[in-house]
Amino acid sequence: MGCSEAKPECSYLFEKQDKTRYKVLYFNGDSYLGGIIKAKKSGIGELTTNNGETYNGEWKKDRMSGKGTYVYKK
C-alpha cells in the first residue's frame, strides 16, 4: 500500500474498489465506502453504522466535515 493507503484502525476488511474509493468493514459492524488518506476517512464517503444509521458526505481526518446528510434510525 502507498503512503495514502493504510488499513484503518479496528477494521477487518479493507479493499480498493476503484481509483479513489475503498470498502472498509469494522469489527463493530459499521461499514464505509469512500476515500481514505493515511488510514482515515477523507473526501467523499458513506458510513453505515451497525444500527442502520447512515452518513453520506464529506470527511476530513476521520470526521464528518463539510456538507453531508445523516439519516437517523427511527
Residue frames as a rotation matrix with the C-alpha (Angstrom) as fourth column:
MET 1
0.576 0.817 0.000 0.00
0.817 -0.576 0.000 0.00
0.000 0.000 -1.000 0.00
GLY 2
-0.124 -0.597 0.793 1.16
0.534 -0.713 -0.454 3.53
0.836 0.367 0.407 -0.73
CYS 3
-0.917 -0.324 -0.233 1.55
0.367 -0.455 -0.811 6.31
0.157 -0.829 0.536 1.78
SER 4
-0.643 0.737 0.206 -2.04
-0.726 -0.673 0.141 7.48
0.242 -0.059 0.968 1.20
GLU 5
0.377 0.755 -0.537 -3.42
-0.491 0.654 0.575 4.00
0.785 0.047 0.618 1.86
ALA 6
-0.848 -0.529 0.033 -3.28
-0.346 0.506 -0.790 2.06
0.401 -0.681 -0.612 5.09
LYS 7
-0.301 0.761 -0.574 -5.71
0.535 0.633 0.559 -0.24
0.789 -0.139 -0.598 6.86
PRO 8
-0.034 0.369 0.929 -7.94
-0.547 -0.785 0.292 1.82
0.836 -0.498 0.229 9.15
GLU 9
-0.890 -0.316 0.329 -7.82
-0.425 0.316 -0.848 1.02
0.165 -0.895 -0.415 12.85
CYS 10
-0.517 0.669 0.535 -10.39
-0.359 0.398 -0.844 -1.53
-0.777 -0.628 0.034 14.14
SER 11
0.345 0.630 -0.696 -11.23
-0.920 0.081 -0.383 -2.79
-0.184 0.773 0.607 10.64
TYR 12
0.008 -0.319 0.948 -11.12
-0.144 0.937 0.317 -6.37
-0.990 -0.139 -0.038 9.41
LEU 13
0.194 0.031 0.981 -11.68
0.910 0.369 -0.191 -5.76
-0.367 0.929 0.043 5.70
PHE 14
0.235 -0.212 -0.949 -10.06
-0.227 -0.961 0.159 -3.07
-0.945 0.178 -0.274 3.60
GLU 15
-0.197 -0.291 0.936 -10.29
0.773 0.542 0.331 -3.35
-0.603 0.789 0.118 -0.16
LYS 16
-0.733 -0.160 -0.661 -9.84
-0.227 -0.858 0.460 -0.95
-0.641 0.487 0.593 -3.04
GLN 17
0.197 0.902 0.383 -13.00
0.371 0.293 -0.881 -0.54
-0.908 0.316 -0.277 -5.16
ASP 18
0.751 -0.071 0.656 -11.60
0.622 -0.255 -0.740 1.81
0.220 0.964 -0.148 -7.82
LYS 19
-0.037 -0.884 0.466 -9.00
0.537 -0.411 -0.737 4.59
0.843 0.223 0.490 -8.13
THR 20
-0.553 -0.177 0.814 -10.37
-0.343 -0.842 -0.416 6.67
0.760 -0.509 0.405 -5.26
ARG 21
0.295 0.784 0.546 -12.78
-0.878 -0.003 0.479 4.54
0.378 -0.620 0.687 -3.21
TYR 22
-0.810 -0.520 -0.272 -12.24
-0.313 0.775 -0.549 1.85
0.496 -0.359 -0.790 -0.59
LYS 23
0.440 0.877 -0.194 -14.60
-0.287 0.342 0.895 -0.52
0.851 -0.338 0.402 1.16
VAL 24
-0.728 -0.646 0.229 -13.95
-0.383 0.107 -0.918 -0.85
0.568 -0.756 -0.325 4.89
LEU 25
0.446 0.810 -0.382 -15.73
-0.007 0.430 0.903 -3.19
0.895 -0.400 0.197 7.30
TYR 26
-0.338 -0.528 0.779 -15.23
-0.735 -0.368 -0.569 -2.63
0.588 -0.765 -0.264 11.03
PHE 27
-0.868 -0.090 -0.489 -15.34
0.183 0.856 -0.483 -5.13
0.462 -0.509 -0.726 13.89
ASN 28
-0.805 0.583 -0.108 -18.27
-0.073 -0.278 -0.958 -3.24
-0.589 -0.763 0.266 15.48
GLY 29
-0.150 0.780 0.608 -20.45
0.778 0.472 -0.414 -3.84
-0.610 0.411 -0.678 12.38
ASP 30
0.438 0.227 -0.870 -20.06
-0.211 -0.915 -0.345 -0.41
-0.874 0.334 -0.353 10.76
SER 31
0.115 -0.444 0.889 -19.12
0.909 0.407 0.086 -0.14
-0.400 0.799 0.450 7.08
TYR 32
0.267 -0.135 -0.954 -17.62
-0.174 -0.981 0.090 2.66
-0.948 0.142 -0.285 4.98
LEU 33
0.226 -0.219 0.949 -17.30
0.935 0.323 -0.148 3.21
-0.274 0.921 0.278 1.25
GLY 34
0.993 0.097 0.061 -15.27
0.111 -0.949 -0.296 6.19
0.030 0.301 -0.953 0.13
GLY 35
0.460 -0.862 0.215 -11.94
-0.198 -0.336 -0.921 7.96
0.866 0.381 -0.325 0.21
ILE 36
0.880 -0.334 -0.336 -9.11
0.443 0.326 0.835 7.01
-0.170 -0.885 0.435 2.57
ILE 37
0.435 -0.827 0.356 -5.96
-0.165 -0.462 -0.871 9.03
0.885 0.320 -0.338 3.23
LYS 38
-0.574 -0.778 0.256 -3.38
-0.465 0.052 -0.884 7.82
0.674 -0.627 -0.391 5.76
ALA 39
-0.784 0.278 -0.555 -5.85
0.470 0.850 -0.237 5.24
0.406 -0.446 -0.798 7.18
LYS 40
-0.651 0.587 -0.481 -8.54
0.216 -0.464 -0.859 7.88
-0.728 -0.663 0.176 7.82
LYS 41
0.177 0.802 0.571 -11.85
0.938 0.039 -0.345 8.58
-0.299 0.596 -0.745 6.09
SER 42
-0.443 -0.403 -0.801 -11.28
0.128 -0.913 0.388 11.52
-0.888 0.069 0.455 3.76
GLY 43
-0.972 0.134 -0.192 -13.06
-0.223 -0.282 0.933 13.21
0.071 0.950 0.304 0.86
ILE 44
-0.101 0.991 -0.083 -16.49
-0.967 -0.078 0.244 11.88
0.236 0.105 0.966 -0.09
GLY 45
-0.866 -0.191 -0.462 -17.83
-0.132 0.979 -0.158 8.71
0.482 -0.075 -0.873 1.50
GLU 46
0.198 0.969 0.150 -20.73
-0.657 0.017 0.754 6.89
0.728 -0.248 0.640 3.08
LEU 47
-0.906 -0.395 0.155 -20.72
-0.355 0.508 -0.784 5.36
0.231 -0.765 -0.601 6.56
THR 48
0.222 0.942 -0.251 -23.40
-0.403 0.323 0.856 2.90
0.888 -0.089 0.451 7.62
THR 49
-0.429 -0.369 0.825 -23.49
-0.893 0.033 -0.449 2.21
0.138 -0.929 -0.343 11.35
ASN 50
-0.967 -0.014 -0.253 -24.25
0.016 0.993 -0.116 -1.15
0.253 -0.116 -0.960 12.91
ASN 51
-0.537 0.832 -0.135 -27.71
0.366 0.086 -0.926 0.13
-0.760 -0.547 -0.351 13.93
GLY 52
-0.011 0.561 0.828 -28.64
0.974 0.192 -0.117 1.23
-0.225 0.805 -0.549 10.39
GLU 53
0.696 0.177 -0.696 -27.91
0.129 -0.984 -0.121 4.96
-0.706 -0.005 -0.708 10.51
THR 54
0.272 -0.613 0.741 -26.03
0.962 0.191 -0.195 6.46
-0.022 0.766 0.642 7.55
TYR 55
0.415 -0.224 -0.882 -23.90
-0.052 -0.973 0.223 9.48
-0.908 -0.047 -0.415 6.80
ASN 56
0.287 -0.300 0.910 -23.20
0.946 0.239 -0.219 10.33
-0.152 0.924 0.352 3.18
GLY 57
0.995 0.059 0.081 -20.98
0.072 -0.984 -0.163 13.33
0.071 0.168 -0.983 2.61
GLU 58
0.415 -0.881 0.226 -17.62
-0.284 -0.361 -0.888 14.94
0.864 0.304 -0.400 3.18
TRP 59
0.893 -0.258 -0.369 -14.95
0.450 0.481 0.753 13.61
-0.017 -0.838 0.546 5.54
LYS 60
0.396 -0.853 0.340 -11.67
-0.382 -0.490 -0.783 15.04
0.835 0.180 -0.520 6.81
LYS 61
-0.599 -0.773 0.207 -9.24
-0.552 0.212 -0.807 13.15
0.580 -0.597 -0.554 9.06
ASP 62
-0.808 0.287 -0.514 -11.84
0.411 0.900 -0.142 10.51
0.422 -0.326 -0.846 10.01
ARG 63
-0.603 0.619 -0.503 -14.50
0.355 -0.357 -0.864 13.08
-0.715 -0.699 -0.004 10.97
MET 64
0.237 0.757 0.609 -17.68
0.970 -0.153 -0.188 14.25
-0.049 0.635 -0.771 9.25
SER 65
-0.359 -0.460 -0.812 -16.70
0.376 -0.867 0.325 17.61
-0.854 -0.189 0.485 7.81
GLY 66
-0.946 0.046 -0.322 -18.45
-0.294 -0.549 0.782 19.92
-0.141 0.834 0.533 5.37
LYS 67
-0.151 0.950 -0.273 -21.63
-0.988 -0.132 0.086 19.01
0.046 0.282 0.958 3.53
GLY 68
-0.918 -0.077 -0.390 -23.39
-0.109 0.992 0.059 15.72
0.382 0.096 -0.919 4.13
THR 69
0.071 0.988 0.138 -26.60
-0.770 -0.034 0.637 14.00
0.634 -0.152 0.759 5.14
TYR 70
-0.952 -0.273 0.137 -27.02
-0.291 0.674 -0.679 11.96
0.094 -0.687 -0.721 8.30
VAL 71
-0.026 0.962 -0.273 -30.05
-0.567 0.211 0.796 9.68
0.823 0.175 0.540 8.40
TYR 72
-0.662 -0.141 0.736 -31.06
-0.743 0.253 -0.620 8.52
-0.099 -0.957 -0.272 11.89
LYS 73
-0.798 0.420 -0.432 -32.79
0.287 0.895 0.340 5.23
0.530 0.147 -0.835 12.53
LYS 74
-0.195 0.824 0.531 -36.41
-0.629 -0.521 0.577 5.69
0.752 -0.222 0.620 13.55
